[in-house]
Amino acid sequence: MAGNPKTPGLWRDVVLFDGHDTRAEPMAVVVEDDHISRVMPMTELDRDVAAGCREMGRGGVMTPGLVDCHTHLVFGGSRADEFEQRLEGVSYEEIARRGGGILSTVRATRAASEDELFTQARPRLQALMAEGVTSVEIKSGYGLTVADELKMLRVARRLGESLPVRVVTTLLGAHALPPEYRDDSDAYIELVCREMIPAAAEQGLADAVDVFCEKIAFSVAQCERVFEAAEAHGLPVKAHAEQLSNLGGSTMAARHGALSADHIEYLDEAGVAALREAGSVAVLLPGAFHTLRETRLPPIEALREASVPMAIATDANPGSSPLFHPTLMLNFACTLFRLTPREALAGMTAHGARALGLHGQGLGRIEAGAPADLCWWDAESPAALAYAVQPGRLRQRIFNGEVTHDSAHA
């Protein structure tokens, strides 16, 4: 609860972005315990209501807490050397074929203890929180054995228990082919389906299951086997798809009611239609697009015309998006993908929550009854958050009704 547990908190005269649109008139927001109790124009804020609240802030911009719906925060090692290789002209695919890329991180992650992974991941997550993130997805995918994948998921759960942030975990066992299965990818998929998914489900470590459907990873048929195993254990699915080529992974994922299809630079019209029919979210990852210096843009206009919700995420990871700066992603979404600032901010609030299956709880919105996950910014308009890459604008971060970051009253 903001302030005294028995006294509602009041933010007044704020420019409000409710998760979809900006409210043109000055607004007041009242938080009581762990939820938003009232949202009203300032003209409707009477003295009795104001007198019963503790004033927490005045002016500025208020948005829902940011939702980073696609990250790989738990990992060991560094891939700065590969950054140099890419600048010298070596492609992401070639680095992977040489044993680098994801497998380089796999070796370092397997060698690290849970405590070491936790210690390394904690500041990465804190960097996201310092920029307003209140809900975050953390994937596994750098262990590629049952024991190491579960290790990563336990670390992700522990991060959510130790910090004031909502952590959603995703099992990404089908991320890359481990070296011990180099010549038998089907056998590895069998391991994911028969051992990894059941263990993660039984131990309550995974909230969803993801796959990397791509030429350098797994085929559509193999990914569908993973989805069928996930569904058998009651876990929703999502997919890295159409990042480097058009294999039809998004269409297959939509057929399974996937929460989202992510990357999707090579998504075609059939894939767009499939996402629309399934109600799946298109997750755009401009950080990876920027880092890999890609040139193939996602089909933004087709997604707009089909009213497919577009989420934005950092894809924070050691290789293709070593970026832990959520508001930079808002800017990249606008400058690289030509989203409007409103679309970008909706993508990291309401649509990000939908991509994690959290929208039914009211997350990513500012409305009465919704969880009080909010950000109060030192900005003149919501568009300014995408316009300027400027750290330090977050006045307050409110998680579950508690102010967990407060530069306004420091």
Buried (B, 14 or more C-beta within 10 A) or exposed (E): BBBEEEEBBBBBEBBBBBBBEBBEEBBBBBBBBBBBBBBBEEEEBEEEBEEEBBEBBBBBBBBBBBBBBBBBBBBBBBBEEBEEBBEEEBEBBBBBEEEBBBBBBBBBBBEBEBEBBBEBBBEBBBBBBBBBBBBBBBBBBBBBBBEBBBBBBBBBBBBBEEBBBBBBBBBBBBBBBBEEBEEEBEEBBBBBBEBBBBBBBEEEBBBBBBBBBBEBBBBBEBBBBBBEBBBEBEBBBBBBBBBBBBBBBBBBBBBBEBBBBBBBBBBBEEBBBBBBEBEBBBBBBBBBBBBBEBEEEBBBEBBBEBEBBBBBBBBBBBBBBBBBBBBBBBBBBBBBBEBEBBBBBBBBBBBBBBBBBBBEBBBBBBEEEBBBBBBBBBBEBBBBBBBEEEEEBBBBBBBBBBBBBBBBEE
